[in-house]
Amino acid sequence: MALHALTHPIATTEQRTALTALMAPPETAVSDAPLHEPQAAGGLLLGLLISPPTPKEPKDR
């Protein structure tokens, strides 16, 4: 029969902080790049509203 002993690692706070920094890299800063702002959205919407309706199939007699 095997005998298991519980062991606790002995590490200082600085060592744990250093190990955590190596295992989980810090998040990068958010970019301050300009965001895309479409300028033609109003014109496209107006064009869709004004456009004629699609033609319908003629009815068979």
N, C-alpha and C positions, 0 to 999 in steps of 0.2 A: 504494500500500500504506500502510495506516494504522500509525502507530507508537504503541504504548501505553506509558505510563510509570506505574510504580507510585508511588502517593502515600500517605503516612501522615499522618493528621490529628495536629496538634500541639495537645494539650490537657493541662492540668494535672490532677492527681488530684482537686482540688476541683471543677473543671469537669465531669469525668466523673461524679463523685458527684452533682452537681446535675442533670446531664442524665438520669442513671439514675433519680433521684427523680421527675423530671417524667414519664418514660416509663412507669415501673412504680410505681403508687401503693402505699404500704405496706399490709399486711394489717390489718384491723380487729381490735380486741381481742375475745376470746371473751366472750360475754354471760354474766352471772352470774344469769340468770333461773331461777326454780324449774322443775324438770322435772315433767312430768305423771306421776303414779303412780296407776294404776287401783286402786281399792279393792274392786271387785266381782268380781274375777277368780276368787277362790276360790268364791264363791257361784254363779257361772255354771257353773263346772266341776262342782260338786256337783249342780246342777240337771240338767246333761246326763247325768251318770252315773246318777241316780235315775229319770229320765224313762222311761216305758214304751217298748218297741220299736215301730217303725212297723208297722201292720197289713199282712198279706200278702194277696195276691189269693186268693180261694177257688179250689180246683181244680175243673175241670169234670168231670162224671161221664160 
